[in-house]
């Protein structure tokens, strides 16, 4: 039904408008008493064998929704009820910001890909606290980033402000230094800048949640050179981070099936979906070889099928995330992936 009827109707709208319509409908359904519980019974049916223990948490399955879909933590419980083992909200910034001018999300349907230059549009981390502290069944990670107007030399304070706000209510926190859509953000991946940032966020989380250690992860770009991937892995080990999310979107446009005109129409921004699959797998394998077996690795980028999800897990991923495939495949994707990797 989704591919035959709903998706064609949504594709009559610009990509960002279609997202708001679909997500808005889900959130409206979720306020009806009993609907979320019914969804959870339907979509999570039979996936207990996919259970994963990681980050001190019990994940019903290893399939997560990547950051960027629920930017303001407004619908994570409904999304979790759709079959996701966990939902990562955000990216949240220290201050509210509108993001980049529209249009800023584009489909490359021949590649089953998306290009976005959203620019961390969100209401700010302080605004999200009231929703994050509500009782919920879904495991919720919180992705935090830098406010665009904050200069690089003040970035640590901006991240720390968000960490202190969301830390007491997050199941885990991810420091995002890898979006291509905030000027100067990716420069924070350089280890000499990343180290003090991660140390400060870790200290902030310990301060606001002394009795419950909040797992801390960092999200990196696929466009890092191999030696820089190694450097981040070594830093994560040295600082005792809980994990790494690999990878964010890419600025590369290599190997696309879409026409040059379609690609040019999209302009700048991060590319996600199947074109990212090969590099995302390479980064995952490199990280696992570097950090050993103990650190949690969340692999994201181009995963569409149970076979591809299983390949990531076999290659060393602890958990996996999807985003673009959810847009193309629709609401049954997470449960289909979870059941597929469990051999059901």
C-alpha positions as CSV (number, residue, x, y, z in Angstrom):
1,X,0.0,0.0,0.0
2,X,2.8,2.4,0.9
3,X,4.7,2.0,-2.4
4,X,1.6,1.7,-4.5
5,X,-0.5,4.5,-3.1
6,X,1.0,6.6,-0.3
7,X,4.5,7.1,-1.6
8,X,3.4,8.4,-5.1
9,X,1.1,10.9,-3.3
10,X,3.9,12.0,-1.0
11,X,6.2,12.4,-4.0
12,X,3.9,14.9,-5.5
13,X,5.2,17.2,-2.7
14,X,8.7,18.6,-2.2
15,X,10.7,16.2,-0.1
16,X,10.7,18.3,3.1
17,X,6.9,18.9,2.9
18,X,6.3,15.2,2.3
19,X,8.3,14.5,5.5
20,X,6.2,16.9,7.5
21,X,2.9,15.5,6.2
22,X,3.9,11.9,6.8
23,X,5.4,12.5,10.3
24,X,2.5,14.8,11.2
25,X,0.0,12.1,10.3
26,X,1.9,9.6,12.5
27,X,2.0,12.0,15.4
28,X,-1.8,12.6,15.1
29,X,-2.5,8.9,15.1
30,X,-0.3,8.5,18.2
31,X,-2.4,10.8,20.3
32,X,-5.4,8.5,19.9
33,X,-5.6,6.4,23.1
34,X,-4.4,2.9,22.5
35,X,-2.9,3.5,19.1
36,X,0.8,3.4,20.1
37,X,0.2,0.2,22.1
38,X,-1.5,-1.4,19.2
39,X,1.3,-0.3,16.8
40,X,3.9,-1.8,19.2
41,X,2.0,-5.2,19.2
42,X,1.7,-5.2,15.4
43,X,5.1,-4.0,14.4
44,X,7.2,-5.6,17.1
45,X,5.5,-9.0,16.8
46,X,7.9,-11.9,16.9
47,X,11.2,-9.9,17.0
48,X,12.3,-11.0,20.5
49,X,15.1,-13.2,19.1
50,X,16.8,-10.0,17.7
51,X,17.4,-8.6,21.2
52,X,20.7,-6.9,21.7
53,X,22.4,-5.9,25.0
54,X,24.6,-2.8,24.5
55,X,25.5,0.5,26.2
56,X,24.0,-1.0,29.3
57,X,20.6,-1.1,27.6
58,X,18.3,-3.9,26.3
59,X,17.5,-3.2,22.7
60,X,14.5,-5.2,21.4
61,X,16.3,-5.4,18.1
62,X,19.4,-3.7,16.6
63,X,17.5,-1.6,14.0
64,X,17.5,2.1,14.8
65,X,16.3,5.3,13.2
66,X,19.1,7.7,12.6
67,X,19.1,11.3,13.7
68,X,17.5,13.8,11.4
69,X,14.0,12.3,11.2
70,X,12.7,13.4,14.6
71,X,14.7,16.6,15.0
72,X,12.9,17.9,18.0
73,X,12.0,14.7,19.9
74,X,8.3,15.1,19.1
75,X,7.4,11.6,17.9
76,X,10.0,9.1,19.1
77,X,7.6,7.0,21.0
78,X,5.4,6.5,17.9
79,X,8.5,5.8,15.8
80,X,9.7,3.3,18.3
81,X,6.3,1.6,18.2
82,X,6.7,1.1,14.4
83,X,9.4,-1.6,15.0
84,X,12.6,0.4,15.6
85,X,14.7,-1.0,18.4
86,X,15.8,2.6,19.2
87,X,15.4,6.1,17.9
88,X,18.0,8.8,17.8
89,X,16.5,12.3,18.0
90,X,18.1,15.6,16.9
91,X,20.4,17.0,15.9
92,X,19.7,19.4,18.8
93,X,21.7,22.6,19.2
94,X,22.4,24.9,22.1
95,X,20.1,27.5,20.6
96,X,17.1,27.3,18.4
97,X,17.8,27.9,14.7
98,X,15.8,27.8,11.5
99,X,18.4,26.0,9.4
100,X,19.3,26.7,5.8
101,X,16.9,28.4,3.3
102,X,14.4,26.1,1.5
103,X,14.4,24.0,-0.7
104,X,17.0,22.0,1.2
105,X,16.0,18.3,0.8
106,X,16.0,16.6,-2.6
107,X,15.3,13.1,-3.9
108,X,17.6,11.3,-6.3
109,X,15.1,8.5,-7.1
110,X,17.3,6.6,-9.6
111,X,19.8,6.1,-6.7
112,X,17.2,5.7,-4.0
113,X,19.1,8.5,-2.3
114,X,18.5,11.9,-0.7
115,X,20.5,15.1,-0.6
116,X,19.9,17.4,2.3
117,X,21.4,20.7,3.5
118,X,18.9,21.2,6.4
119,X,21.5,22.9,8.6
120,X,20.4,21.6,12.0
121,X,17.0,23.2,12.0
122,X,15.5,22.7,15.4
123,X,13.9,24.4,18.4
124,X,17.0,24.0,20.6
125,X,18.0,21.5,23.2
126,X,16.2,23.4,26.0
127,X,12.9,23.1,24.2
128,X,13.3,19.3,23.9
129,X,13.7,18.6,27.6
130,X,10.0,18.5,28.5
131,X,9.4,15.9,25.8
132,X,12.5,13.8,26.6
133,X,11.6,13.5,30.2
134,X,8.2,11.9,29.5
135,X,7.9,8.2,30.4
136,X,8.5,6.1,27.3
137,X,9.2,2.6,26.2
138,X,11.4,3.5,23.3
139,X,15.2,3.7,23.8
140,X,16.1,7.3,22.8
141,X,19.5,8.5,21.9
142,X,20.1,12.3,21.7
143,X,22.3,13.7,19.0
144,X,23.8,17.2,19.7
145,X,25.5,19.6,17.4
146,X,26.9,23.1,17.2
147,X,24.6,26.2,16.8
148,X,25.5,27.8,13.5
149,X,26.0,31.3,14.9
150,X,28.4,30.1,17.6
151,X,32.0,30.6,16.5
152,X,34.3,27.6,16.6
153,X,36.2,28.8,19.6
154,X,32.9,28.8,21.6
155,X,31.7,25.4,20.3
156,X,32.6,23.5,23.4
157,X,30.4,25.7,25.6
158,X,27.5,25.2,23.1
159,X,27.8,21.4,23.2
160,X,28.1,21.4,27.0
161,X,25.0,23.4,27.4
162,X,23.0,20.9,25.3
163,X,24.7,17.9,27.1
164,X,23.7,19.2,30.5
165,X,20.1,19.7,29.4
166,X,19.5,16.4,27.7
167,X,21.9,14.2,29.6
168,X,19.5,13.3,32.5
169,X,16.9,12.2,30.0
170,X,18.9,10.5,27.2
171,X,19.6,6.8,27.0
172,X,22.8,7.8,25.2
173,X,24.2,11.0,23.7
174,X,26.0,11.4,20.4
175,X,28.3,14.3,19.7
176,X,27.8,15.2,16.0
177,X,30.8,16.8,14.4
178,X,30.2,15.4,10.9
179,X,27.3,17.1,9.2
180,X,28.4,18.9,6.1
181,X,25.7,21.6,6.5
182,X,27.1,23.7,9.4
183,X,30.1,25.8,8.3
184,X,33.3,24.7,10.1
185,X,31.6,21.8,11.9
186,X,33.6,19.0,10.3
187,X,36.9,20.7,11.3
188,X,36.0,19.6,14.9
189,X,36.7,16.0,13.8
190,X,40.4,16.8,13.9
191,X,41.6,15.1,17.0
192,X,43.3,18.1,18.5
193,X,39.9,19.9,18.5
194,X,37.8,16.8,19.1
195,X,39.6,15.7,22.3
196,X,38.8,18.8,24.5
197,X,35.2,18.8,23.1
198,X,34.6,15.2,24.1
199,X,36.3,15.5,27.4
200,X,34.1,18.5,28.3
201,X,30.8,16.8,27.2
202,X,31.7,13.7,29.1
203,X,32.4,15.7,32.3
204,X,29.1,17.6,31.8
205,X,27.2,14.3,31.5
206,X,28.8,13.0,34.7
207,X,27.9,16.2,36.4
208,X,24.2,16.1,35.6
209,X,23.8,12.4,35.9
210,X,26.2,11.2,38.6
211,X,24.2,8.1,39.5
212,X,23.5,6.9,36.0
213,X,26.4,7.0,33.6
214,X,25.2,8.3,30.2
215,X,26.8,6.5,27.3
216,X,28.7,9.0,25.1
217,X,29.4,8.4,21.4
218,X,30.8,10.4,18.5
219,X,29.4,10.5,14.9
220,X,31.9,10.8,12.1
221,X,31.8,11.5,8.4
222,X,32.5,9.0,5.6
223,X,34.7,11.5,3.9
224,X,37.4,11.2,6.5
225,X,40.7,9.8,5.2
226,X,41.5,6.4,6.5
227,X,44.3,7.7,8.7
228,X,41.8,10.2,10.3
229,X,39.3,7.4,10.9
230,X,42.2,5.6,12.7
231,X,42.9,8.8,14.7
232,X,39.3,9.1,15.9
233,X,39.2,5.5,16.8
234,X,42.4,5.8,18.9
235,X,41.0,8.9,20.5
236,X,37.8,7.2,21.4
237,X,39.7,4.4,23.0
238,X,42.0,6.8,24.9
239,X,39.0,8.7,26.3
240,X,37.0,5.7,27.1
241,X,34.1,6.6,24.9
242,X,31.2,4.2,24.7
243,X,31.0,4.1,20.9
244,X,31.2,5.6,17.5
245,X,28.4,6.2,15.0
246,X,29.7,5.7,11.4
247,X,28.8,7.3,9.2
248,X,27.0,10.6,8.5
249,X,26.2,11.8,5.0
250,X,28.8,12.3,2.3
251,X,29.7,15.3,0.1
252,X,30.9,13.0,-2.6
253,X,28.8,12.6,-5.8
254,X,30.8,9.7,-7.3
255,X,29.1,6.8,-9.0
256,X,25.5,8.1,-9.2
257,X,23.0,6.7,-11.6
258,X,21.1,10.0,-11.6
259,X,21.7,12.5,-14.4
260,X,24.2,15.3,-14.1
261,X,21.3,17.7,-14.3
262,X,19.4,16.1,-11.5
263,X,22.5,16.0,-9.3
264,X,23.3,19.7,-10.1
265,X,19.7,20.6,-9.3
266,X,20.2,19.3,-5.7
267,X,23.2,21.5,-5.2
268,X,25.4,21.2,-2.1
269,X,24.6,19.1,0.9
270,X,25.0,15.6,2.4
271,X,24.1,12.6,0.2
272,X,22.5,9.6,1.9
273,X,21.3,6.2,0.8
274,X,22.8,3.4,-1.3
275,X,25.6,5.5,-2.8
276,X,27.0,5.7,0.7
277,X,26.9,1.9,1.4
278,X,30.4,0.8,0.3
279,X,32.2,3.6,2.1
280,X,30.1,3.2,5.2
281,X,31.0,-0.5,5.3
282,X,34.7,0.3,4.8
283,X,34.7,2.7,7.7
284,X,32.9,0.2,9.9
285,X,35.4,-2.6,9.2
286,X,38.3,-0.2,9.7
287,X,36.9,1.0,13.1
288,X,36.2,-2.5,14.3
289,X,39.8,-3.6,13.5
290,X,41.1,-0.6,15.3
291,X,39.0,-0.6,18.5
292,X,38.7,-4.3,19.1
293,X,35.6,-6.1,20.2
294,X,34.4,-4.1,23.2
295,X,33.4,-0.7,21.8
296,X,29.9,-0.2,20.5
297,X,29.8,0.7,16.8
298,X,26.6,1.9,15.2
299,X,26.7,1.5,11.4
300,X,24.5,3.7,9.2
301,X,24.6,4.4,5.5
302,X,22.8,2.7,2.6
303,X,21.2,-0.2,4.6
304,X,17.9,-1.3,2.8
305,X,17.5,-5.0,3.3
306,X,17.8,-7.6,6.0
307,X,20.8,-9.1,4.2
308,X,22.6,-5.7,4.2
309,X,21.8,-5.2,7.9
310,X,23.1,-8.7,8.7
311,X,26.3,-7.9,6.7
312,X,27.0,-4.9,8.9
313,X,26.4,-6.9,12.1
314,X,28.7,-9.6,10.9
315,X,31.3,-7.0,9.9
316,X,31.4,-5.7,13.5
317,X,28.4,-3.4,14.0
318,X,26.7,-3.7,17.3
319,X,23.7,-1.8,16.1
320,X,22.6,-0.3,12.8
321,X,20.5,2.7,11.7
322,X,18.5,3.6,8.7
323,X,17.0,6.8,7.4
324,X,16.8,7.1,3.7
325,X,15.5,3.6,3.2
326,X,12.7,4.4,5.7
327,X,11.6,7.2,3.3
328,X,11.7,4.9,0.3
329,X,10.4,1.7,1.8
330,X,7.8,3.0,4.3
331,X,6.6,2.0,7.8
332,X,7.1,-1.8,7.6
333,X,10.9,-1.5,7.0
334,X,12.1,-1.6,10.6
335,X,10.1,-4.7,11.5
336,X,11.1,-6.4,8.2
337,X,14.8,-5.8,8.9
338,X,14.5,-7.0,12.5
339,X,12.7,-10.1,11.5
340,X,15.0,-10.7,8.6
341,X,18.2,-10.6,10.7
342,X,16.6,-12.9,13.2
343,X,15.9,-15.4,10.4
344,X,12.1,-15.1,10.7
